[in-house]
Amino acid sequence: MKKLIRAALLLAGAAARAQNPASPYVFAADIAAALRTQPDHNQPAAWQYAAIGRYQAALEAWEKGYRVVRRPLARADTLAFAQYQPAEARAYILARARHERIIIINEAHHVPRHRAFTASLLLALAAQGYRYLAVEGLSEADSLCSQRGYPLRTSGYYVQEPAYGNLLRTAAQAGMQVQPYDYGYPEGDPANRLRNRELEQVRNIRRILAADPQAKLVIHCGFGHLGERPTPEGDKWMAAYLKE
């Protein structure tokens, strides 16, 4: 009888795995199999590895997708950094935040420790009067995240990763309002998609500021959206438009 029960449990587990297409979490073996058979799967594979805690695999998948070539530092590289001085990031940001109204921190979507770093700042930033956390990963459909104090699996694709969920929980515990801002732009316009997306992000952020003229805001964005200078092609990022 015990053997039959064990067999039934194993079969039930296999069935659950096969019949749960809504689950955002993919087994590592399945991710590896997709990498072997699907061209250009490295980016989603990196996200999937990160979501299940396989952080080194996430980094490796991402780098292979971009064909990163490692080389030793040349003298020119060393000289380029000579003008800079290292600073402890957390202390620097908190000191600078006292004199700012908006703090923008970015993440690589496959590196959860970036989310953990932002979370580590929130209690101190809340004590300085920052009352809003605007996050790229939160869906505008979840209007009750702050009220609940935690996200749901449907709150956004990246939010399904545990460190992102913890970022939103930490914001709620700090008394901050969590706000989405990456929504409202037309998806079917590839030629102008970047511009439309960045401008709509700025409009949504400005709505937060307009509703609370004294608001101090932390923006947690992805990758290059915090760029304050145009790209070589002349495109602008969210932060560049926000400064105008």
Order of alpha helices (4+ residues) and beta strands (2+ residues): alpha-alpha-alpha-alpha-alpha-alpha-beta-alpha-beta-alpha-alpha-beta-alpha-beta-alpha
